Amino acid sequence: MQIKNTIKTVFIVALSFQMTSCSDTFLEEVTYGEVDPSEMTKPANVERAIISAYSVLNGQMDKASNAFNSPDSNWSFGDVTSDDSYKGGGGTGDQNNIHQMEIYNENATTIDIERKWMALYEGVKRSNEAMRLLNSSSDFEATLKVQRMAELRFLRGHFYFELKKIYNHIPYIDETAETVADYAKSNTAFSSEEIWNKIETDFQQAYTDLPETQSELGRPTKIAAKAYLAKCYLFESKWQLAYDATTEVMNSNYGLLNDFQQVFLPENDNNKEIIFAVQHSINDGQPSNYNGSIGDRLTAPGGPFYSQYGFHRPSQNLVNAFKTDTFGLPLGTNVNVVASDNVDPRLDITVGRPGIPYKDLGILYQDTWARDLATYGAFSPKKRIVSAKSPYYVKVWPYVNSLNYYIIRYAEVVLWRAEAAIEIGKIEEARTLVNQIRNRAANTAFVKTLDGSANAANYTISPYSIVWTDKIAARTAVHLETRLETAMEGHRFFNLVRWGEADSVINTYLTVEKKRRTHLTNALFTKGKNEYFPIPQRYIDALPAGTVTQNSGY
């Protein structure tokens, strides 16, 4: 049985962080199933507890349809808060909480801030609980026990990594926790460096004990742990360590698919480019298809084939970033794209543009598809939208699909290595790495006109042919390539923060974008504050006064 079809089922787990509209405490005990204590450590039940830790990866932790407030894809946290996309939907009042995030006016009571925290700590708790049960199980086969513990360390490392990059100052709780009170901890007990070290330790131990391959899809491999270690080092600017960690990944069986567009088809999930992913599935017996892409269900682009939710709308700035010069290199000007312009072919794979065929639907995308066109403009998401003709798409509520969310793909690792190479003085190697990504884009199947007789736009892309010698220029090129390659995948904001560019890039973006999109009129990114999100007020209020320190500026 593939784990893709079992990974989301909720099993025995108590001590859950839950919140409902009638809840008056942020820390509640909720038991999802009743199992006699004497049965808990039997191997079958331990395996169920392990799967329950996997199941919360998609942000769905309480059987509610609003997992879009805690999406695994981070579309609201990583794209809407950057220069890559607008919130979308039916105006600023529709999911106004996300609009407040978009204009950097979120606060400690914003529902998304609370639910994302809850979902991630639910993952931590389930990982810890499964570790405790696994350690207590005398009947669990010894070799498999080591492997399963490594998987749990990997999962816990992932949940804490997400918490660290989103909230920065976070409480750390390990598998010794047994009660709700054990999770009520200060967020300043450990320094930032100490938290990073704990996350690294989980991934390092996972790397040591995980197998090279897994027979069940969705379980991490040794290389996945090494790749995640590289990502940690990157966020800490440990450049030599990041470079060294990517070496083993680059020499592994993972690699780039030949066609960029093929990467994002659900029938190609778990292909050689995908190092670790959240496994989504539909029509698997779960109520309301909650194992599908429930966190992204509001991103449907409207029109004659999709529901009219219309969230996660690409920005004009992002579209303009795909313009190329006559040599096929990034133009670097924020001038609106017109039909005669040369563009990177990834543009029309990533973004729905008027007059360009949309997926395999046999129809041109029209601006009339766009919900609230006057507010959010004509563009729609496309890269991670599944064709309405696909058997992997649910055509009724909640309009989800089974396209996995890719936490780490090989193309990112190539670009991480390029970043690290520049910082340790291997600038020319960085050029060859970036060119791997650009050459793949150049060799991909371009979007065609409806009759298939010609390219749908003037697609022009080439590798960098001139030797790189300037470190600053090389860094700029890698950062731009990272944006183009991973656009609309939930990474942009976090990359800007770790690059130390969030303040300058976002406020420069807003200066121009406010003239295009009036819903951004009051937007202002405040340096020293908006790099991280606030600690949820419910968590602060649930603990004795002074236990939790709010992030700066909130």
C-alpha positions in Angstrom: 0.0 0.0 0.0 1.4 3.4 -0.9 1.7 5.8 2.0 0.1 8.5 -0.3 -3.2 6.8 0.4 -2.7 6.3 4.1 -0.6 9.1 5.3 -3.5 11.5 6.3 -5.6 9.2 8.4 -5.9 10.5 11.9 -5.2 7.9 14.6 -4.6 7.8 18.3 -3.2 11.0 19.5 -4.1 13.0 22.7 -2.9 16.3 24.0 -3.8 18.1 20.8 -3.4 21.9 20.4 -7.0 22.7 19.3 -8.9 25.9 18.9 -12.6 26.4 17.9 -14.8 29.4 18.0 -16.2 28.4 21.3 -12.9 27.5 22.9 -11.7 29.5 25.8 -8.2 28.0 26.1 -5.4 27.6 23.6 -4.3 24.3 25.1 -6.9 21.6 25.1 -6.9 17.9 25.4 -8.6 16.2 22.5 -8.5 12.5 22.0 -9.0 11.3 18.4 -9.5 7.7 19.2 -9.8 5.4 22.2 -7.1 2.7 22.6 -6.5 0.8 25.8 -3.1 1.9 27.3 -1.9 -1.6 27.3 -2.4 -1.7 23.6 -0.7 1.6 22.8 2.9 0.2 22.4 1.9 -2.7 20.1 3.7 -2.3 16.8 0.5 -1.8 14.8 -0.7 1.0 17.0 2.8 2.6 17.1 2.7 2.6 13.3 -0.6 4.4 13.4 0.8 7.0 15.7 3.7 7.5 13.3 1.3 7.9 10.4 -0.6 10.5 12.4 2.5 12.6 12.5 2.7 12.5 8.7 -1.0 13.3 8.4 -0.7 16.8 9.7 1.9 17.8 7.1 -0.8 19.3 4.9 -1.9 21.7 7.6 -5.2 19.9 8.2 -5.3 19.1 11.8 -8.9 19.4 13.1 -11.3 18.2 10.3 -12.1 21.8 9.3 -12.3 23.0 5.7 -10.3 26.2 6.5 -6.9 24.6 6.3 -6.3 27.4 3.8 -5.5 29.4 7.0 -2.6 27.0 7.6 -1.6 25.8 4.1 1.3 23.4 3.7 2.2 25.4 0.5 2.6 28.6 2.5 0.9 30.5 -0.4 -0.3 33.2 2.0 2.7 33.3 4.2 5.4 33.1 1.5 3.9 34.6 -1.7 1.2 37.0 -0.7 3.5 38.7 1.7 6.2 39.1 -1.0 6.4 40.7 -4.4 5.2 37.6 -6.1 1.4 37.6 -5.6 -1.7 39.3 -4.3 -4.2 37.8 -1.9 -7.0 37.8 -4.5 -10.5 36.6 -3.8 -13.6 38.9 -3.6 -11.8 42.1 -2.5 -9.9 43.1 0.7 -12.8 42.0 2.9 -12.7 38.4 1.7 -10.4 36.7 4.1 -9.4 40.1 5.4 -7.0 38.4 7.7 -4.8 37.5 4.8 -5.2 41.0 3.4 -3.8 42.3 6.7 -0.8 40.0 6.2 -0.5 41.3 2.6 -0.2 44.9 3.8 2.0 43.9 6.8 -0.7 44.8 9.3 -1.2 41.4 10.9 -1.3 41.0 14.6 -1.2 38.3 17.3 -4.9 37.5 16.9 -4.9 37.0 13.1 -6.5 33.6 12.5 -3.8 32.5 10.1 -1.1 33.3 12.6 -2.9 31.1 15.2 -3.8 28.2 12.9 -0.4 27.9 11.3 1.2 27.8 14.8 -1.3 25.2 15.9 -0.9 23.0 12.9 2.9 23.0 13.2 2.9 22.3 16.9 0.3 19.6 16.3 3.0 18.1 14.1 5.6 18.4 16.8 3.3 16.9 19.4 2.4 13.9 17.2 6.0 13.3 16.3 7.0 13.5 20.0 4.2 11.2 21.1 5.0 8.6 18.4 8.7 8.7 19.5 7.7 8.0 23.1 5.5 5.1 22.1 8.1 3.7 19.8 10.8 3.9 22.5 8.4 2.1 24.9 7.5 -0.7 22.4 9.4 -3.9 23.2 7.8 -5.8 20.4 8.8 -3.4 17.5 11.3 -5.0 15.1 14.7 -3.5 16.0 16.0 -2.5 12.6 12.6 -1.0 11.6 12.5 0.8 14.9 15.7 2.7 14.1 14.3 3.7 10.7 10.9 4.8 12.1 12.6 6.9 14.8 14.7 8.6 12.0 11.5 9.3 10.1 10.0 11.0 13.2 13.1 13.0 13.7 12.9 14.2 10.1 9.3 15.1 10.6 9.9 17.0 13.8 12.8 18.8 12.2 10.5 19.9 9.4 7.8 21.2 11.7 10.4 23.1 13.8 12.1 24.5 10.7 8.8 25.9 9.5 8.1 27.4 13.0 11.6 28.9 13.1 11.4 30.6 9.7 7.9 31.9 10.3 7.9 32.9 14.0 11.7 33.0 14.8 11.5 32.9 18.6 9.7 29.6 19.4 9.3 27.2 22.4 11.1 23.9 21.9 9.6 20.7 23.3 11.1 17.3 22.7 9.8 13.7 23.2 10.1 13.8 26.9 6.9 15.8 27.0 3.9 13.8 28.3 1.2 16.3 29.3 -0.3 19.5 28.0 1.7 21.4 30.7 4.9 20.1 29.1 4.0 22.0 26.0 3.4 25.3 27.8 6.9 26.6 27.5 8.7 29.9 27.1 9.8 30.9 23.6 13.1 32.4 24.9 14.4 29.4 26.9 16.7 28.7 24.0 18.7 31.1 21.8 18.2 31.2 18.1 21.5 29.3 17.6 20.4 26.7 20.1 17.1 26.1 18.3 18.9 25.8 14.9 21.3 23.3 16.5 18.3 21.2 17.7 16.8 21.2 14.3 20.1 20.3 12.7 20.5 17.5 15.2 17.2 15.9 14.2 18.1 16.0 10.5 21.6 14.8 11.1 20.3 11.8 13.1 17.7 11.2 10.4 20.4 11.2 7.8 22.4 8.7 9.8 19.6 6.2 10.2 17.3 6.6 7.2 17.6 4.2 4.3 18.8 5.2 0.8 15.3 4.4 -0.6 11.9 3.9 0.8 9.4 1.3 -0.5 6.4 3.5 0.5 6.0 6.9 -1.2 6.1 9.9 1.1 8.6 8.6 3.7 11.9 10.5 3.7 15.2 9.1 2.5 18.8 9.6 3.6 19.2 12.2 0.8 16.1 14.1 1.9 17.6 14.5 5.3 20.9 15.7 3.8 19.0 18.2 1.6 17.1 19.5 4.6 20.3 19.9 6.5 21.6 22.0 3.5 18.5 24.1 3.8 19.1 24.7 7.5 22.7 25.8 6.8 21.5 28.1 4.1 19.1 29.9 6.4 21.9 30.3 8.9 24.4 31.5 6.3 26.7 28.6 7.0 27.9 28.6 3.4 30.6 26.0 3.5 28.4 23.5 5.3 25.6 24.2 2.9 27.9 23.7 0.0 29.2 20.4 1.4 25.8 19.1 2.2 24.6 19.7 -1.3 27.4 17.6 -2.7 25.9 14.3 -1.8 22.5 15.4 -3.0 23.9 16.4 -6.4 25.7 13.0 -6.7 22.5 11.1 -5.8 19.8 9.5 -8.0 17.8 12.7 -7.8 17.9 15.1 -10.7 16.1 17.6 -12.9 13.2 16.4 -15.1 13.8 17.3 -18.7 10.6 19.3 -18.9 9.8 22.0 -16.4 6.0 21.7 -17.0 6.0 18.0 -16.3 7.3 18.5 -12.8 3.9 19.9 -11.7 1.6 17.2 -12.9 0.0 15.0 -10.3 0.6 11.9 -12.4 4.3 12.7 -12.1 4.3 13.1 -8.3 7.3 11.7 -6.6 9.4 11.9 -9.7 13.2 12.1 -9.6 13.2 15.8 -9.0 11.1 15.6 -5.8 13.2 15.1 -2.8 10.5 15.4 -0.2 6.8 16.2 -0.5 3.5 16.4 1.3 1.5 13.5 -0.1 -2.0 14.6 -1.3 -4.7 12.2 -2.4 -8.4 12.3 -3.4 -11.2 9.8 -3.5 -9.5 7.7 -0.8 -12.4 7.4 1.6 -11.6 10.4 3.7 -14.5 12.8 4.4 -14.6 15.8 2.1 -11.4 14.7 0.4 -9.4 16.4 3.2 -6.3 14.4 2.2 -6.2 16.5 -1.0 -4.8 20.0 -1.4 -7.1 21.4 1.2 -4.9 24.3 2.1 -4.9 25.5 -1.6 -8.6 25.1 -2.3 -9.2 28.9 -2.6 -6.6 29.2 -5.4 -9.0 27.9 -8.1 -8.8 30.5 -11.0 -12.5 30.7 -11.9 -13.7 30.7 -15.6 -15.8 28.0 -17.2 -13.9 25.1 -15.6 -13.1 26.1 -12.0 -14.8 27.5 -8.9 -14.6 31.3 -8.6 -12.5 31.6 -5.4 -9.7 33.4 -7.2 -7.1 33.7 -4.5 -3.3 33.6 -4.8 -3.0 36.0 -7.8 0.3 36.6 -9.4 1.5 40.2 -9.2 2.3 42.4 -12.2 5.8 42.7 -10.8 6.3 38.9 -10.9 5.0 38.7 -14.5 7.4 41.5 -15.5 10.4 39.6 -13.9 10.1 37.0 -16.7 10.9 39.4 -19.5 14.1 38.6 -21.4 16.3 40.6 -23.8 17.2 39.6 -27.3 19.9 37.3 -25.9 17.4 35.4 -23.7 18.7 36.8 -20.4 16.6 38.5 -17.7 15.9 42.1 -18.7 15.6 43.3 -15.1 13.1 46.1 -15.7 9.7 46.4 -14.1 7.9 47.4 -17.2 4.6 45.7 -18.0 4.8 42.8 -20.4 3.2 43.3 -23.8 2.6 40.7 -26.5 5.7 41.6 -28.5 8.1 41.1 -25.6 10.5 38.2 -25.2 9.7 36.2 -22.1 11.1 33.3 -20.2 9.0 30.2 -21.2 8.4 29.5 -17.5 6.1 32.5 -17.3 3.2 30.8 -19.1 3.7 27.6 -17.2 3.6 29.6 -13.9 1.0 32.2 -14.6 -2.4 32.3 -16.3 -2.3 35.3 -18.8 -5.1 36.6 -21.0 -4.8 35.2 -24.6 -2.6 32.2 -23.6 -4.0 28.7 -23.5 -4.7 27.4 -20.0 -3.4 24.0 -19.3 -4.9 21.3 -21.7 -8.5 22.7 -21.5 -8.5 23.8 -25.2 -9.4 27.4 -24.2 -7.6 30.7 -23.9 -7.4 32.2 -20.4 -9.4 35.4 -20.3 -9.3 38.3 -17.9 -13.0 37.6 -17.3 -12.0 34.5 -15.3 -10.4 36.8 -12.7 -12.5 37.4 -9.7 -12.5 41.1 -8.8 -10.5 42.1 -11.8 -10.5 45.8 -10.9 -8.7 45.1 -7.6 -6.3 42.2 -8.4 -5.7 42.4 -12.1 -6.0 39.8 -14.8 -3.4 37.1 -13.8 -4.1 33.8 -12.2 -2.0 31.0 -10.7 -1.3 28.2 -13.2 1.8 26.1 -12.2 0.3 24.2 -9.3 -3.3 24.3 -10.6 -4.4 20.8 -11.8 -6.3 20.6 -15.1 -10.1 20.5 -14.6 -10.0 17.5 -17.1 -7.6 15.6 -14.9 -8.9 12.6 -12.8 -6.7 14.0 -10.0 -9.0 17.0 -9.6 -12.3 17.1 -7.7 -14.9 19.0 -9.6 -17.2 19.5 -6.6 -16.7 21.1 -3.2 -14.1 21.5 -1.8 -12.4 21.6 -5.2 -9.1 20.0 -4.2 -6.6 17.9 -6.2 -4.0 15.3 -5.4 -1.0 17.2 -6.7 1.6 16.9 -3.9 3.2 19.9 -2.3 6.9 19.8 -2.9 8.8 20.8 0.2 12.2 20.3 -1.5 12.8 19.7 -5.1 16.2 19.1 -6.8 16.1 22.4 -8.7 16.2 24.2 -5.4 19.2 22.3 -4.2 21.0 23.3 -7.4 20.3 26.9 -6.7 21.2 26.5 -3.0 24.6 25.2 -4.1 25.0 28.1 -6.4 24.3 30.5 -3.6 26.8 28.8 -1.3 29.4 28.5 -4.1 29.3 32.3 -4.5 29.8 33.0 -0.9 32.8 30.6 -0.6 34.5 32.1 -3.7 33.4 29.6 -6.4 31.6 32.2 -8.5 32.1 30.5 -11.9 30.7 27.2 -10.5 27.6 29.1 -9.5 27.2 30.2 -13.2 27.3 26.6 -14.4 24.7 25.6 -11.8 22.3 28.4 -12.7 22.7 27.4 -16.3 21.5 23.9 -15.5 18.2 25.5 -14.5 18.1 27.8 -17.5 19.0 25.1 -19.9 16.2 22.9 -18.6 13.8 25.8 -19.1 15.0 26.3 -22.6 14.5 22.7 -23.5 11.1 22.4 -21.9 7.9 22.1 -24.1 6.8 25.6 -24.7 3.1 26.6 -24.4 1.6 26.5 -27.8 -1.3 28.3 -29.5 -4.6 26.4 -29.4 -4.0 24.9 -32.8 -0.5 23.9 -31.8 1.0 25.6 -34.8 3.2 28.1 -33.0 4.5 29.1 -29.6 1.9 31.1 -27.6 4.4 33.9 -27.0 7.9 35.0 -27.9 9.8 32.5 -25.6 13.5 33.4 -25.4 15.8 32.0 -22.8 19.5 31.3 -22.8 22.2 30.4 -20.3 24.7 32.9 -19.0 27.7 32.7 -21.5 30.0 35.3 -20.0 32.2 34.2 -17.1 31.1 35.5 -13.7 33.7 37.4 -11.7 31.6 40.0 -9.8 30.3 38.5 -6.6 27.5 41.0 -6.1 26.3 40.6 -9.7 26.5 36.8 -9.4 24.5 36.8 -6.2 21.8 39.0 -7.8 21.6 36.6 -10.7 21.1 33.6 -8.5 18.5 35.3 -6.4 16.6 36.2 -9.5 16.8 32.7 -10.9 15.5 31.4 -7.7 12.5 33.7 -7.9 11.8 32.6 -11.5 12.2 28.9 -10.9 10.2 28.7 -7.7 7.6 31.4 -8.3 4.2 30.8 -6.7 5.6 27.8 -4.6 5.5 29.6 -1.2 9.2 30.4 -0.9 9.8 34.0 -2.0 9.1 35.9 1.3 11.3 33.6 3.3 14.1 33.8 0.8 14.0 37.6 0.9 14.2 37.5 4.7 17.2 35.2 4.8 18.9 37.2 2.1 18.5 40.3 4.2 16.6 41.9 1.3 13.0 41.9 2.5 12.9 45.6 3.5 14.5 47.0 0.3 12.9 44.6 -2.2 9.3 44.7 -0.8 9.2 48.5 -0.2 10.6 49.2 -3.7 8.0 46.8 -5.0 5.2 48.6 -3.1 6.3 52.0 -4.3 5.4 51.0 -7.9 2.7 48.4 -7.2 0.6 50.8 -5.2 0.1 52.8 -8.4 -1.2 49.6 -10.1 -3.2 48.0 -7.3 -4.9 50.4 -4.9 -5.6 47.6 -2.4 -1.9 48.0 -1.4 -2.2 51.7 -0.7 -1.6 51.2 3.1 1.0 48.5 2.8 4.4 49.2 4.5 7.0 46.7 5.4 8.7 47.6 8.6 12.3 46.5 9.0 13.0 44.7 12.3 9.4 43.7 12.6 7.8 42.2 9.5 10.5 39.7 8.8 8.7 37.4 11.2 5.1 36.9 12.3 3.8 37.5 15.8 3.5 34.8 18.5 -0.2 34.0 18.7 -1.9 35.9 21.5 -3.8 32.8 22.6 -0.5 31.1 23.4 0.7 34.1 25.3 -2.5 34.3 27.3 -2.6 30.6 28.1 0.7 30.8 30.0 1.7 32.7 33.2 2.4 36.4 32.5 5.9 36.9 31.4 6.5 33.4 30.2 6.3 34.2 26.5 8.0 37.2 24.8 6.2 38.7 21.8 8.3 39.3 18.7 9.6 42.8 18.1 7.1 45.4 16.9 3.9 43.5 17.8 
